[in-house]
């Protein structure tokens, strides 16, 4: 069994996949979208990755505000969750992603990744943090 982690943004979707033992998350790719409202190609790519990696569950970043309110981005993430569940038939778990992008940016800076190269990597790294947080919770529950 593998779990997929997604960092859903307006122009990109970062993708991470767990190892079969559900211990670690690895960044797979960043899906670039031409238009925020056109998701057909994005969903098709996610479905292809689900099939390729034999994914059985999805963890989707839930971008709440720092005061725990749900804003426009979080609403769009909930809509994306419903679409993914309909299209894939998989359970989609919403995971609080506050500060994951900040953490991803810091990781890339500490890794001496040039500013112009960070943009292509940041969402994939954020997806790793989202998925790893969920995997860590699973390991504590065992």
C-alpha positions in Angstrom: 0.0 0.0 0.0 1.1 3.5 -0.7 -0.3 6.9 0.1 -0.1 10.0 -2.1 0.4 13.5 -0.7 -0.7 16.5 -2.7 0.0 20.3 -2.2 -2.8 21.8 -4.3 -2.1 25.4 -5.5 -3.5 27.8 -8.0 -0.9 27.0 -10.7 0.8 23.8 -9.5 0.2 20.6 -7.6 3.1 19.1 -5.7 3.0 15.3 -5.5 4.7 13.0 -3.0 4.4 9.2 -2.6 5.0 7.1 0.5 7.3 4.1 0.5 5.4 0.7 0.7 6.0 0.5 4.5 4.4 4.0 5.0 7.5 5.3 6.8 8.8 8.0 4.4 7.5 10.4 1.8 9.4 11.1 -1.4 8.7 13.9 -3.8 7.7 12.7 -7.2 6.9 15.8 -9.3 5.2 19.1 -9.6 2.2 19.2 -12.0 2.0 22.6 -13.7 -1.5 23.9 -14.6 -2.2 26.5 -17.4 -5.5 27.6 -15.8 -6.6 27.4 -12.2 -10.1 26.3 -13.3 -9.1 23.6 -15.7 -8.3 20.4 -13.9 -8.8 17.7 -16.5 -5.1 17.2 -17.3 -4.1 17.6 -13.7 -6.6 14.9 -12.6 -5.5 12.6 -15.5 -1.9 12.9 -14.3 -2.8 12.3 -10.7 -4.8 9.2 -11.8 -1.8 7.9 -13.8 0.4 8.3 -10.8 -2.1 6.5 -8.6 -2.1 3.6 -11.0 1.7 3.6 -11.4 2.4 3.6 -7.7 -0.6 1.6 -6.6 -1.9 4.3 -4.3 -4.7 3.4 -1.9 -5.2 6.8 -0.1 -4.6 10.5 -0.7 -3.6 13.2 1.8 -4.4 16.6 0.5 -3.0 19.8 2.1 -5.7 21.9 3.8 -4.6 25.6 3.7 -6.3 27.0 6.8 -5.6 30.5 8.0 -3.3 30.9 11.1 -6.5 31.6 13.2 -8.0 28.3 12.0 -10.5 30.0 9.7 -11.2 28.5 6.3 -10.7 30.9 3.4 -11.1 30.8 -0.3 -8.0 28.5 -0.9 -9.3 26.0 1.6 -12.7 26.0 0.0 -11.1 25.3 -3.4 -9.1 22.5 -1.7 -12.4 21.0 -0.4 -13.9 21.1 -3.9 -10.7 19.4 -5.2 -11.0 16.7 -2.5 -14.6 15.9 -3.6 -13.5 15.8 -7.3 -10.6 13.4 -6.5 -12.9 11.1 -4.4 -15.4 10.9 -7.3 -12.8 10.4 -10.0 -10.5 7.9 -8.1 -12.8 6.2 -5.6 -10.0 6.7 -3.0 -10.4 8.2 0.4 -8.9 11.7 0.5 -7.8 13.0 3.9 -7.5 16.7 4.5 -4.2 17.6 6.3 -3.5 21.0 7.9 -0.7 22.4 5.8 -0.1 25.6 7.6 3.5 26.7 7.3 4.5 23.8 5.0 5.4 26.1 2.2 7.5 28.2 4.6 9.2 25.1 5.8 9.8 23.9 2.2 11.3 27.3 1.3 13.6 27.1 4.3 14.7 23.6 3.4 15.5 24.7 -0.2 17.5 27.7 1.0 19.4 25.6 3.5 20.2 23.2 0.6 21.6 26.1 -1.4 19.0 25.9 -4.1 19.1 29.0 -6.3 16.1 31.3 -6.0 15.1 30.8 -9.7 15.2 27.0 -9.2 13.2 27.0 -5.9 9.8 27.8 -7.6 9.9 24.5 -9.5 10.6 22.5 -6.4 8.7 24.2 -3.5 5.3 22.5 -4.1 6.8 19.1 -4.4 8.7 19.7 -1.1 5.6 21.0 0.6 3.8 17.8 -0.6 6.5 15.8 1.1 6.0 17.7 4.4 2.2 17.2 4.2 2.5 13.5 3.6 5.3 12.9 6.1 3.2 14.6 8.8 0.4 12.1 8.1 2.8 9.2 8.0 4.3 10.3 11.3 0.8 10.3 12.8 0.1 6.8 11.5 3.4 5.5 13.0 2.5 7.0 16.4 -0.9 5.3 16.4 0.6 1.8 15.9 
